[in-house]
Amino acid sequence: MRILVVGQGLAGTLVSHAALQRGWDCHVMDSGQPSASSVAAGMFNPMSFRRIIEVWDARPHIDSMTATYRAFEADLGESFLHFLPILKQIPNAEYAEEWNRKALDSPWIEPVRSDAEVLQRFPDAVPSPGHGYGLVQGGGWLDLPRLIQAWRDRLMEEGRFTVGQWSATQAQKANDDGWDTIIDCRGCGAALDSTAGPLDIRANRGEILTVKPDGSGGASLPDTHILNFGKWTLPTQPGSWRLGASYEWNRIDLDPTPETRDFLMASLRRAAPNTATSMTVRHDVGLRPVSKDRRPAVGLHPTISSLHVFNGLGTRGVLIGPRWSHLLCDSLVGKAQLPDIVNPVRLL
Ligand SMILES: Cc1cc2nc3c(=O)[nH]c(=O)nc-3n(C[C@H](O)[C@H](O)[C@H](O)COP(=O)(O)OP(=O)(O)OC[C@H]3O[C@@H](n4cnc5c(N)ncnc54)[C@H](O)[C@@H]3O)c2cc1C
């Protein structure tokens, strides 16, 4: 197989790695436009907290995710994947009751623990608003910007990477150019390409902060776990945390807004009032590529032959991306059949 991958955010990184693992000839082109992957926190969580349910196919996605990122680590000699417990602040008694009911038969969550119990296991836990904590195992984060850069360096060393702007009109001559297929991994870039056909991938705009203590003293934010209070803090480097994130439709500019920064900081102060005051050292904005049914678009483009699509990774790209990158590659050589649930035709 000889394939061209267009876009090297998370989707293009995963699918080009999967292709090279299979011994195929693979080349990657990226325009260098701002990407969702370069600002994402890279978190993964087997639970959805709104209804306290397991996310879509949590176990197969986590298994494939772990194997895939460990393979990148072995190939590139760096560590990217970090498992970290998630501590969810329980907002009220009804939520605690529901959490405990769900914990009876969940492999991911433990029953609600009091602050005293939590402090024994996590000495840097902050006091909860009064209803204790729910503990989640199986979560963590991926150092996505680092992975993408390291993979790009490897592709460049091997002469497999080109900087370039691609549009769907170029798909027509894929076979003349010697490609068996082209895989469109342009995220929201595909939605902005008027020649790409009307696939309904929407941009969900997210703002995210990097914070550190302002030096005026006080306990530090937790290092031993991800703290979730509706929003969340994620320790990524000593003395530095990501704080996120916002979700916004109908807006695609990449200008950070003071309103969102203040909103995130105020949420943090309410959740962790006794910790050192944090100051913002970075404020990033990105566009998540999201489909209307929140499932990815994986497979043959419905109107452009010789073009495949790997897009719509949405808010959980780190978790779901690896499994679908492998299934997409297997489908190209008839070793897997992609289910209708991810068929791009549904987004026409
Ligand atoms: C603030 C924020 C926080 C997030 N946090 C998380 C998180 O904690 N966990 C999680 O799983 N997900 C998170 N996400 C979502 C995650 O970022 C996405 O699921 C994922 O990164 C999408 O990857 P992608 O490769 O499809 O798109 P992108 O990362 O946007 O990559 C698209 C690539 O295509 C290139 N490109 C675009 N147009 C062209 C063109 N015409 N020609 C050539 N190349 C082109 C771009 O340069 C870019 O490199 C977050 C997103 C945001 C914005």
The ligand as a Gaussian input file, in Angstrom:
#p B3LYP/6-31G(d) Opt

LIG

0 1
 C       -8.852000      23.350000      24.369000
 C       -8.910000      21.917000      23.942000
 C       -8.714000      20.920000      24.875000
 C       -8.788000      19.572000      24.501000
 N       -8.542000      18.626000      25.442000
 C       -8.603000      17.321000      25.088000
 C       -8.331000      16.324000      26.042000
 O       -8.013000      16.607000      27.198000
 N       -8.432000      15.023000      25.650000
 C       -8.767000      14.669000      24.364000
 O       -8.840000      13.471000      24.065000
 N       -9.038000      15.600000      23.439000
 C       -8.958000      16.912000      23.781000
 N       -9.222000      17.857000      22.846000
 C       -9.671000      17.409000      21.513000
 C       -8.480000      16.969000      20.658000
 O       -7.645000      18.061000      20.520000
 C       -8.982000      16.446000      19.312000
 O       -9.801000      15.320000      19.464000
 C       -7.826000      16.029000      18.394000
 O       -6.663000      16.707000      18.690000
 C       -8.198000      16.235000      16.945000
 O       -7.086000      15.862000      16.167000
 P       -7.112000      15.988000      14.587000
 O       -5.811000      15.451000      14.107000
 O       -8.366000      15.422000      14.020000
 O       -7.195000      17.574000      14.283000
 P       -6.076000      18.686000      14.505000
 O       -5.304000      18.452000      15.728000
 O       -6.754000      20.007000      14.389000
 O       -5.063000      18.486000      13.295000
 C       -5.373000      18.829000      11.959000
 C       -4.063000      19.001000      11.202000
 O       -4.385000      19.187000       9.838000
 C       -3.578000      20.221000       9.292000
 N       -4.288000      20.827000       8.176000
 C       -5.453000      21.530000       8.234000
 N       -5.830000      21.922000       7.008000
 C       -4.874000      21.449000       6.144000
 C       -4.695000      21.531000       4.727000
 N       -5.603000      22.150000       3.943000
 N       -3.624000      20.919000       4.180000
 C       -2.705000      20.271000       4.949000
 N       -2.835000      20.175000       6.302000
 C       -3.900000      20.757000       6.888000
 C       -3.343000      21.177000      10.456000
 O       -2.147000      21.905000      10.274000
 C       -3.273000      20.217000      11.651000
 O       -1.933000      19.842000      11.925000
 C       -9.110000      19.217000      23.167000
 C       -9.279000      20.215000      22.223000
 C       -9.185000      21.554000      22.599000
 C       -9.372000      22.623000      21.560000

